Amino acid sequence: MVAAHWQRVVPGRVHTPLRDLFQPIRFPELTPALRDKARSLGQLAAELAPLEAAYYFGRVYTSMLPDHYRARLGVYYTPPEPARRLIDQATSAGVDWRTCRVVDPACGGGAFLAPVALRMLDDLRGASPTAIVDSVSARLRGFELDPFAAWLSQVCLDAVMWRVCHEARRRMPVLVTVCDSLRVDDQVRPFDLVIGNPPYCRTTLTPGLRLRYRRSLYGHANLYGLFTDLGIRLASENGVIAYVTPTSFLAGEYFKNLRRLLIEEARPASIDFVTARKGVFEDVLQETLLATYRKGKTSTRVSIAAIAPHGSGPLAVTHVGEVAVCDARGGPWLLPRSRGQRKMIAVLGRMRHRLRDWGYAVSTGPLVWNRHKRQFKDGPGQGLYPVVWAEAITANGAFSFRADKKNHRPYLQPRKGEEWLLVREPSVLVQRTTAKEQTRRLVAATLPDAFVRKHGAVIVENHVNMVRPLGMLKLVEPEIVAAYLNSACADEAFRCISGSVAVSAYELESLPLPDPDLLGALTALVVAGADRAAMDFECARLCGLADG
């Protein structure tokens, strides 16, 4: 398919053969029908613009990879429009395309190498073909673990450079190195721009790699976090890092050391939130963003925008505004996703109280159901305890004991030594998995004291967070905590923090809250059984978002 595309793109009279593969790779023998289909697809791709063709090949290639291989390496390629946008943002961050040295440490199918080469060509217009080839060849590099993807990157780079190379009567040298980028020597000459779409997935590190990247690690390692650290290492003194990544690093506990490192060494200059996955990153389940960081940057201000596909044309860009990101302790970054959230961000910055100040801590339900399958029962009995699943927390903020989803059963019999599964004190339950598309991200309910006393204890499944009193330090009643968490104000605040579908204990404990001494009016509304609108208004007033 690639060969057919090359033959159509590069005229035969030029006599520039397609590059050989970098490493011997065994391909299965195609049937004549499949060979004809591949040739046809390659010829159709030749009708596309070079960058669109490169993405097309990448999509075809990744769709043929085994699921387990793709998941293990986190292989998701970048469409042309987000790539162009990120290059524009890198330009705004100070990259000079006439002189900059650029590397993509996870260059995949060439989604960034090819457009970066085109940007360099634009700024070298007027120079001789030989000078242009020399300049691009000296300043552009790619690293890639997958030998075939590395070869595909080089071919895409050749395709955008072939005309100037033909005029210079020379060929581009190989600019893509097949290697494990995370092991690249720290002494490599630094780059003015580190750009790319690093792989996203958890990984198990060797002791040597964990030691090397320890400054940005906390608990589990995710490849994109490691590549962010690598980007800082590879960037020059005032260099720019421009990445497409998930949003989860903005708030997750596992990324707190990475956030601290970024504030210390490479503060964010711009962040674009991808508001719709469809039409942008079709195969990616996580929420994503485009971000630029600049080493040596002292300003705490970061420019925020929301981007979305706009038909077949450029991305629709909505400028949200500039906000401060300055938490050097590694706490969650409070960032607006829309213009309407800018006032909320200002309010949250003034709120100093957290759940601990209300007398609570958060933990995850201890029951991992598939480790106890044989202990579940359908009815009550001696030694059995009710299981609290996420569906027990209803949308209207009430507790309703039920187990009506697949594989959910209502009772469990703990074995000897499993007393740690039992929860005996009243608490506030919060659904642990919600998405931004839902009406509410925070869905909470009070675990009734009477229900706990009736059964002696309950067992909470791990898709539920428990907001539990800190002994005698409880300053606010559970019903008030649940009412506030269910408010529109708290929900909007959480959306400015959360970077994933998980409602983590760490994020809940980081949520800014009103002074507990000022909750008298909200308490009176809860006691009186007031409706949601009245409590929403009071919560907004507590946050300074409503008059009265």
C-alpha positions as CSV (number, residue, x, y, z in Angstrom):
1,M,0.0,0.0,0.0
2,V,2.8,2.4,0.9
3,A,4.7,1.4,-2.2
4,A,1.7,2.1,-4.4
5,H,1.3,5.5,-2.7
6,W,4.9,6.4,-3.2
7,Q,4.8,5.5,-6.9
8,R,1.9,7.8,-7.4
9,V,3.3,10.7,-5.4
10,V,6.8,10.7,-6.7
11,P,6.9,10.7,-10.5
12,G,8.8,7.9,-12.1
13,R,11.2,10.2,-13.9
14,V,12.6,11.3,-10.6
15,H,13.9,7.8,-9.9
16,T,13.6,8.0,-6.1
17,P,13.0,4.6,-4.8
18,L,11.0,3.9,-1.7
19,R,13.3,3.3,1.3
20,D,14.0,-0.2,2.5
21,L,12.7,-1.1,5.9
22,F,15.0,-0.2,8.7
23,Q,15.0,-3.7,10.1
24,P,14.0,-7.1,8.7
25,I,10.3,-7.5,9.3
26,R,8.3,-10.6,8.2
27,F,5.0,-9.9,6.6
28,P,2.5,-12.7,5.7
29,E,2.1,-13.4,2.0
30,L,-1.0,-11.5,0.7
31,T,-3.5,-13.1,-1.6
32,P,-3.8,-11.5,-5.0
33,A,-7.1,-9.9,-4.0
34,L,-5.6,-8.4,-0.8
35,R,-2.6,-7.2,-2.8
36,D,-4.9,-5.4,-5.3
37,K,-6.8,-3.9,-2.4
38,A,-3.7,-2.6,-0.8
39,R,-2.5,-1.1,-4.1
40,S,-5.8,0.6,-4.6
41,L,-5.8,2.0,-1.1
42,G,-2.3,3.4,-1.6
43,Q,-3.3,5.0,-4.9
44,L,-6.3,6.6,-3.2
45,A,-4.1,7.9,-0.4
46,A,-2.0,9.7,-3.1
47,E,-5.0,11.9,-3.8
48,L,-4.8,13.3,-0.2
49,A,-2.5,16.0,1.0
50,P,0.7,14.6,2.4
51,L,-0.2,15.1,6.1
52,E,-3.7,13.5,5.6
53,A,-2.1,10.6,3.8
54,A,0.4,10.1,6.6
55,Y,-2.4,9.9,9.1
56,Y,-4.3,7.6,6.9
57,F,-1.4,5.1,6.8
58,G,-1.0,5.4,10.5
59,R,-4.7,4.6,11.1
60,V,-4.5,1.6,8.8
61,Y,-1.4,0.3,10.5
62,T,-2.6,0.7,14.1
63,S,-6.0,-0.9,13.2
64,M,-4.1,-4.0,12.2
65,L,-2.0,-4.2,15.4
66,P,-3.1,-6.8,18.0
67,D,-5.1,-5.2,20.7
68,H,-2.8,-6.3,23.5
69,Y,0.3,-4.9,21.6
70,R,-1.4,-1.6,21.0
71,A,-2.6,-1.3,24.6
72,R,0.8,-2.3,26.0
73,L,2.6,0.4,24.0
74,G,-0.2,3.0,24.1
75,V,-0.2,3.5,20.3
76,Y,-2.6,6.3,19.2
77,Y,-1.7,8.5,16.3
78,T,-2.5,12.2,16.0
79,P,-4.8,13.6,13.2
80,P,-3.4,16.4,11.1
81,E,-5.5,19.2,12.6
82,P,-4.5,18.8,16.2
83,A,-0.9,18.4,15.0
84,R,-1.2,21.8,13.2
85,R,-2.7,23.4,16.2
86,L,0.0,22.2,18.5
87,I,2.7,23.4,16.1
88,D,1.0,26.8,16.1
89,Q,1.0,26.8,19.9
90,A,4.7,25.9,19.9
91,T,5.3,28.9,17.6
92,S,3.4,31.2,20.1
93,A,5.5,29.8,22.9
94,G,8.6,31.1,21.1
95,V,9.9,28.5,18.7
96,D,11.9,30.0,15.8
97,W,11.5,27.6,12.8
98,R,14.5,29.0,11.0
99,T,17.0,27.9,13.6
100,C,15.3,25.5,16.1
101,R,16.4,21.9,16.7
102,V,13.3,19.6,17.0
103,V,12.7,16.1,18.2
104,D,9.7,13.9,18.4
105,P,10.6,11.2,21.0
106,A,7.6,9.0,20.0
107,C,7.3,9.8,16.4
108,G,4.9,6.9,15.4
109,G,3.7,7.4,11.9
110,G,5.3,10.8,11.4
111,A,2.3,12.9,12.6
112,F,4.6,15.7,13.8
113,L,7.9,15.1,11.9
114,A,6.2,15.8,8.5
115,P,4.4,19.0,9.4
116,V,7.4,20.3,11.3
117,A,9.5,19.8,8.2
118,L,6.9,21.7,6.2
119,R,7.0,24.5,8.8
120,M,10.7,24.7,8.5
121,L,10.4,24.8,4.7
122,D,8.1,27.8,4.9
123,D,10.5,29.7,7.0
124,L,13.5,28.8,4.8
125,R,11.7,30.0,1.6
126,G,14.2,31.7,-0.7
127,A,17.2,29.6,0.4
128,S,18.8,27.2,-2.1
129,P,17.5,23.6,-2.2
130,T,20.8,22.3,-0.9
131,A,20.8,24.7,2.0
132,I,17.2,23.8,2.8
133,V,18.0,20.0,2.8
134,D,21.1,20.6,4.9
135,S,19.2,22.8,7.4
136,V,16.2,20.4,7.9
137,S,18.5,17.4,8.1
138,A,20.7,19.0,10.8
139,R,17.8,20.1,13.0
140,L,15.1,17.5,12.9
141,R,15.1,14.1,14.7
142,G,12.6,11.4,15.6
143,F,12.9,8.5,18.1
144,E,10.6,5.4,17.8
145,L,10.5,2.0,19.5
146,D,8.5,0.3,16.7
147,P,10.7,-0.4,13.7
148,F,7.9,-0.3,11.2
149,A,6.4,2.9,12.6
150,A,9.8,4.5,12.5
151,W,10.2,3.5,8.9
152,L,6.7,4.9,8.1
153,S,7.7,8.2,9.8
154,Q,10.8,8.5,7.6
155,V,8.8,7.7,4.5
156,C,6.2,10.4,5.3
157,L,9.1,12.8,5.9
158,D,10.6,11.8,2.5
159,A,7.2,12.4,0.9
160,V,6.9,16.1,2.1
161,M,10.6,16.7,1.2
162,W,10.9,15.0,-2.1
163,R,10.5,18.1,-4.3
164,V,13.2,20.1,-2.6
165,C,15.4,17.0,-2.4
166,H,15.0,16.4,-6.2
167,E,16.0,20.0,-6.8
168,A,19.0,19.6,-4.6
169,R,19.8,16.3,-6.3
170,R,20.2,14.5,-3.0
171,R,18.1,12.5,-0.6
172,M,17.2,13.1,3.0
173,P,19.3,11.2,5.4
174,V,17.6,8.9,7.9
175,L,16.4,11.2,10.7
176,V,14.5,8.6,12.6
177,T,16.3,6.4,15.1
178,V,14.8,3.1,16.3
179,C,15.3,3.1,20.0
180,D,13.7,3.2,23.4
181,S,13.5,7.0,24.0
182,L,13.3,6.6,27.7
183,R,16.8,5.3,27.7
184,V,18.3,8.0,25.5
185,D,21.5,9.4,26.9
186,D,20.9,12.6,28.9
187,Q,24.0,14.0,27.3
188,V,22.4,14.2,23.9
189,R,22.5,17.7,22.5
190,P,19.4,19.6,23.7
191,F,16.5,20.5,21.5
192,D,14.7,23.8,21.2
193,L,11.4,21.9,20.7
194,V,10.3,18.5,22.0
195,I,7.0,17.7,20.4
196,G,4.8,14.7,20.0
197,N,2.0,12.4,21.1
198,P,3.6,10.1,23.7
199,P,2.1,6.7,24.5
200,Y,-0.6,6.5,27.2
201,C,-0.7,3.5,29.5
202,R,0.5,2.3,32.8
203,T,3.8,0.5,32.7
204,T,6.1,-1.5,35.0
205,L,9.6,0.0,35.2
206,T,12.9,-1.7,35.7
207,P,14.7,-0.6,38.8
208,G,17.1,1.4,36.7
209,L,14.3,3.4,34.9
210,R,12.4,4.0,38.1
211,L,15.6,5.4,39.6
212,R,16.2,7.6,36.5
213,Y,12.7,9.1,36.5
214,R,12.1,9.1,40.3
215,R,11.8,12.9,40.4
216,S,8.5,12.7,38.6
217,L,7.1,9.4,39.9
218,Y,4.6,8.7,42.6
219,G,3.2,5.1,42.7
220,H,2.2,3.7,39.4
221,A,4.1,4.9,36.3
222,N,2.3,6.0,33.2
223,L,4.3,6.2,29.9
224,Y,3.1,9.7,29.0
225,G,4.2,11.0,32.4
226,L,7.7,9.5,31.8
227,F,7.8,11.1,28.4
228,T,6.9,14.5,29.9
229,D,9.9,14.1,32.2
230,L,12.0,13.1,29.2
231,G,10.8,16.1,27.3
232,I,12.1,18.4,30.1
233,R,15.4,16.5,30.0
234,L,15.7,16.8,26.2
235,A,14.7,20.5,26.0
236,S,17.3,23.3,25.9
237,E,17.6,26.0,28.5
238,N,14.6,28.0,27.2
239,G,13.2,25.2,25.1
240,V,9.5,24.3,24.5
241,I,7.8,21.0,25.2
242,A,4.6,20.5,23.2
243,Y,2.6,17.4,23.8
244,V,-0.7,15.7,23.2
245,T,-1.6,13.9,26.5
246,P,-4.6,12.7,28.6
247,T,-5.9,15.3,31.1
248,S,-5.4,12.9,34.0
249,F,-2.1,14.4,35.1
250,L,-3.9,17.7,36.0
251,A,-5.3,16.3,39.2
252,G,-4.4,12.6,39.8
253,E,-2.3,11.8,42.9
254,Y,0.1,9.6,40.9
255,F,1.1,12.7,38.9
256,K,1.7,15.1,41.8
257,N,5.4,14.9,41.6
258,L,5.2,15.5,37.8
259,R,3.1,18.6,38.4
260,R,5.6,19.8,40.9
261,L,8.5,19.2,38.4
262,L,6.6,21.1,35.7
263,I,6.1,24.1,38.0
264,E,9.7,24.1,39.0
265,E,11.3,23.6,35.6
266,A,8.9,24.0,32.7
267,R,5.7,25.9,33.4
268,P,2.7,25.6,31.1
269,A,2.3,28.3,28.5
270,S,-0.9,27.0,26.9
271,I,-3.4,24.3,27.4
272,D,-6.1,23.3,24.8
273,F,-8.8,21.0,26.1
274,V,-10.2,18.7,23.4
275,T,-13.9,19.0,24.0
276,A,-15.0,16.2,21.7
277,R,-13.2,12.9,21.0
278,K,-15.3,12.1,18.0
279,G,-13.6,13.4,14.9
280,V,-10.4,14.1,16.8
281,F,-9.0,11.0,18.7
282,E,-11.5,8.3,17.6
283,D,-9.8,5.4,19.5
284,V,-8.8,7.2,22.7
285,L,-11.1,6.7,25.8
286,Q,-9.3,9.3,28.0
287,E,-10.0,13.0,27.8
288,T,-7.1,14.7,26.1
289,L,-5.4,18.1,25.8
290,L,-2.7,19.8,23.8
291,A,-0.2,21.6,26.0
292,T,3.0,23.6,25.6
293,Y,5.5,24.2,28.4
294,R,8.6,26.4,28.4
295,K,11.7,25.8,30.4
296,G,12.8,28.8,32.4
297,K,9.3,30.3,32.2
298,T,8.7,32.4,35.3
299,S,5.1,33.6,34.7
300,T,2.4,31.6,36.4
301,R,-0.2,32.5,33.7
302,V,-1.3,29.9,31.3
303,S,-3.6,30.5,28.2
304,I,-6.6,28.1,28.1
305,A,-8.7,27.2,25.1
306,A,-11.2,24.6,24.1
307,I,-10.9,22.9,20.7
308,A,-13.3,20.7,18.7
309,P,-13.6,19.4,15.2
310,H,-15.3,21.7,12.7
311,G,-16.4,19.7,9.7
312,S,-13.5,18.9,7.4
313,G,-11.8,22.2,8.1
314,P,-9.6,23.5,10.9
315,L,-10.4,22.9,14.5
316,A,-12.9,25.3,16.1
317,V,-11.0,27.1,18.8
318,T,-12.7,28.9,21.7
319,H,-10.4,31.0,23.8
320,V,-11.3,30.6,27.5
321,G,-8.7,33.1,29.0
322,E,-5.6,33.2,31.1
323,V,-5.4,31.7,34.6
324,A,-2.7,31.2,37.2
325,V,-1.1,27.8,37.8
326,C,1.4,28.2,40.7
327,D,1.0,25.3,43.1
328,A,4.6,24.3,43.8
329,R,3.4,21.5,46.1
330,G,2.1,19.4,43.3
331,G,-1.6,19.8,44.1
332,P,-4.3,19.6,41.4
333,W,-4.3,22.4,38.8
334,L,-7.6,24.4,38.9
335,L,-8.3,25.2,35.3
336,P,-11.5,26.3,33.5
337,R,-12.7,24.2,30.6
338,S,-15.1,26.9,29.4
339,R,-15.5,30.7,29.6
340,G,-18.3,30.2,32.1
341,Q,-16.0,28.6,34.6
342,R,-13.5,31.5,34.8
343,K,-15.4,33.1,37.7
344,M,-15.5,29.7,39.5
345,I,-11.7,29.4,39.2
346,A,-11.3,32.9,40.8
347,V,-13.6,31.8,43.7
348,L,-11.9,28.4,44.2
349,G,-8.5,30.2,44.5
350,R,-9.8,32.0,47.6
351,M,-11.3,29.0,49.3
352,R,-8.8,27.5,51.8
353,H,-10.9,24.8,53.5
354,R,-11.0,21.1,52.5
355,L,-12.8,18.0,53.7
356,R,-10.3,17.5,56.4
357,D,-11.3,20.9,57.8
358,W,-14.8,19.6,58.0
359,G,-13.6,16.6,59.9
360,Y,-13.6,14.0,57.1
361,A,-11.2,11.9,55.0
362,V,-12.0,9.9,51.9
363,S,-11.2,6.2,51.1
364,T,-12.3,3.8,48.4
365,G,-14.7,1.0,49.1
366,P,-12.6,-2.0,50.1
367,L,-14.5,-4.7,48.2
368,V,-13.1,-5.8,44.9
369,W,-16.0,-7.9,43.9
370,N,-14.3,-10.3,41.5
371,R,-11.9,-11.5,44.2
372,H,-14.9,-12.7,46.3
373,K,-17.2,-14.2,43.7
374,R,-18.0,-17.4,45.7
375,Q,-19.0,-15.4,48.8
376,F,-21.9,-13.5,47.3
377,K,-25.5,-14.5,48.1
378,D,-28.9,-13.4,46.9
379,G,-30.6,-13.0,50.2
380,P,-29.8,-12.2,53.9
381,G,-28.7,-14.8,56.4
382,Q,-26.4,-15.6,59.3
383,G,-22.9,-14.0,58.8
384,L,-24.0,-12.1,55.7
385,Y,-23.7,-8.3,55.2
386,P,-25.4,-6.1,52.6
387,V,-23.1,-4.9,49.7
388,V,-23.3,-1.3,48.7
389,W,-22.8,-0.9,45.0
390,A,-22.6,2.4,43.1
391,E,-26.2,2.1,42.0
392,A,-27.3,2.5,45.6
393,I,-26.4,6.2,45.3
394,T,-29.4,7.6,43.3
395,A,-29.3,10.5,41.0
396,N,-31.5,12.6,43.4
397,G,-28.9,12.1,46.3
398,A,-30.7,9.4,48.2
399,F,-29.5,6.0,49.4
400,S,-31.4,3.0,47.9
401,F,-30.1,-0.5,48.8
402,R,-30.1,-2.5,45.5
403,A,-27.9,-4.6,43.3
404,D,-29.6,-4.6,39.9
405,K,-26.6,-4.5,37.5
406,K,-24.8,-7.4,35.9
407,N,-22.8,-9.5,38.3
408,H,-24.1,-7.5,41.3
409,R,-25.5,-9.5,44.1
410,P,-26.8,-7.9,47.4
411,Y,-25.1,-9.9,50.1
412,L,-21.7,-11.2,50.9
413,Q,-20.3,-13.5,53.6
414,P,-16.8,-12.4,54.7
415,R,-14.3,-15.2,55.5
416,K,-12.4,-15.3,58.7
417,G,-9.8,-12.6,58.7
418,E,-11.8,-10.4,56.3
419,E,-13.3,-8.1,59.0
420,W,-11.5,-5.2,57.2
421,L,-14.3,-5.3,54.6
422,L,-16.9,-4.2,57.2
423,V,-18.0,-0.6,57.5
424,R,-19.8,0.2,60.7
425,E,-20.0,4.0,60.9
426,P,-22.3,6.3,58.9
427,S,-20.5,8.1,56.0
428,V,-21.2,9.9,52.8
429,L,-21.0,7.7,49.7
430,V,-19.9,9.1,46.3
431,Q,-20.0,7.4,43.0
432,R,-16.4,6.8,41.9
433,T,-16.8,6.7,38.1
434,T,-18.6,9.5,36.2
435,A,-18.0,11.2,32.9
436,K,-18.0,14.8,31.9
437,E,-21.0,14.2,29.6
438,Q,-23.2,13.3,32.7
439,T,-25.4,16.0,34.2
440,R,-23.5,15.7,37.4
441,R,-19.9,14.5,38.1
442,L,-20.5,14.4,41.8
443,V,-23.3,12.0,42.9
444,A,-23.5,11.6,46.7
445,A,-25.8,10.1,49.3
446,T,-25.6,9.5,53.1
447,L,-25.2,6.0,54.3
448,P,-28.1,5.9,56.8
449,D,-27.2,5.2,60.4
450,A,-30.3,3.1,60.8
451,F,-29.4,0.9,57.9
452,V,-25.9,0.3,59.4
453,R,-27.4,-0.5,62.8
454,K,-29.9,-2.9,61.4
455,H,-27.3,-5.1,59.7
456,G,-24.4,-4.5,62.1
457,A,-22.2,-3.4,59.3
458,V,-22.1,-3.0,55.5
459,I,-19.6,-3.8,52.8
460,V,-18.8,-1.0,50.3
461,E,-17.7,-2.0,46.8
462,N,-14.7,-0.2,45.3
463,H,-16.6,1.8,42.7
464,V,-17.8,3.9,45.6
465,N,-15.9,6.5,47.6
466,M,-16.5,6.8,51.3
467,V,-16.3,10.2,53.0
468,R,-15.7,9.1,56.5
469,P,-15.6,11.1,59.8
470,L,-12.1,11.5,61.3
471,G,-13.1,10.2,64.8
472,M,-14.2,13.0,67.1
473,L,-13.1,15.7,64.7
474,K,-16.3,15.7,62.7
475,L,-17.5,19.3,62.5
476,V,-20.2,18.9,59.9
477,E,-23.0,16.3,59.9
478,P,-22.9,13.8,57.0
479,E,-26.2,15.0,55.6
480,I,-24.7,18.5,55.1
481,V,-21.6,17.1,53.4
482,A,-23.8,15.1,51.0
483,A,-26.0,18.2,50.3
484,Y,-23.0,20.3,49.5
485,L,-21.4,17.7,47.3
486,N,-24.6,17.3,45.4
487,S,-24.9,21.0,44.7
488,A,-24.4,22.5,41.3
489,C,-21.6,24.7,42.7
490,A,-19.6,21.7,44.0
491,D,-20.1,19.9,40.7
492,E,-18.8,22.8,38.7
493,A,-15.8,23.1,41.0
494,F,-15.0,19.5,40.6
495,R,-15.1,19.8,36.8
496,C,-12.4,22.4,37.1
497,I,-10.2,19.9,38.9
498,S,-10.9,16.4,37.6
499,G,-8.9,15.2,34.6
500,S,-10.4,11.7,34.2
501,V,-13.6,9.7,34.6
502,A,-12.6,8.6,38.0
503,V,-13.8,10.6,41.0
504,S,-10.7,9.8,43.1
505,A,-10.4,10.1,46.8
506,Y,-7.4,12.4,46.3
507,E,-9.5,14.8,44.1
508,L,-12.3,14.8,46.6
509,E,-10.0,15.7,49.5
510,S,-8.5,18.5,47.3
511,L,-11.9,20.1,46.5
512,P,-12.1,23.7,47.9
513,L,-14.9,24.1,50.4
514,P,-16.6,26.9,52.3
515,D,-15.7,27.7,55.9
516,P,-17.5,25.1,58.1
517,D,-18.5,27.8,60.5
518,L,-20.7,29.4,57.8
519,L,-22.9,26.3,57.1
520,G,-25.8,27.3,59.4
521,A,-28.2,28.3,56.7
522,L,-27.4,25.2,54.6
523,T,-28.0,23.0,57.7
524,A,-31.4,24.6,58.3
525,L,-32.4,23.9,54.7
526,V,-31.4,20.3,55.0
527,V,-33.2,19.9,58.2
528,A,-36.3,21.5,56.7
529,G,-36.1,19.2,53.6
530,A,-35.7,22.1,51.2
531,D,-35.6,21.4,47.5
532,R,-32.5,21.2,45.3
533,A,-32.9,24.7,43.9
534,A,-32.9,26.3,47.4
535,M,-29.8,24.3,48.5
536,D,-28.0,25.1,45.2
537,F,-28.6,28.8,45.8
538,E,-27.3,28.6,49.3
539,C,-24.2,26.7,48.2
540,A,-23.5,29.3,45.5
541,R,-23.9,32.0,48.1
542,L,-21.4,30.3,50.4
543,C,-18.9,30.3,47.5
544,G,-19.6,34.0,46.6
545,L,-21.3,33.1,43.4
546,A,-24.8,34.4,44.3
547,D,-26.2,37.5,46.0
548,G,-28.2,37.4,49.1
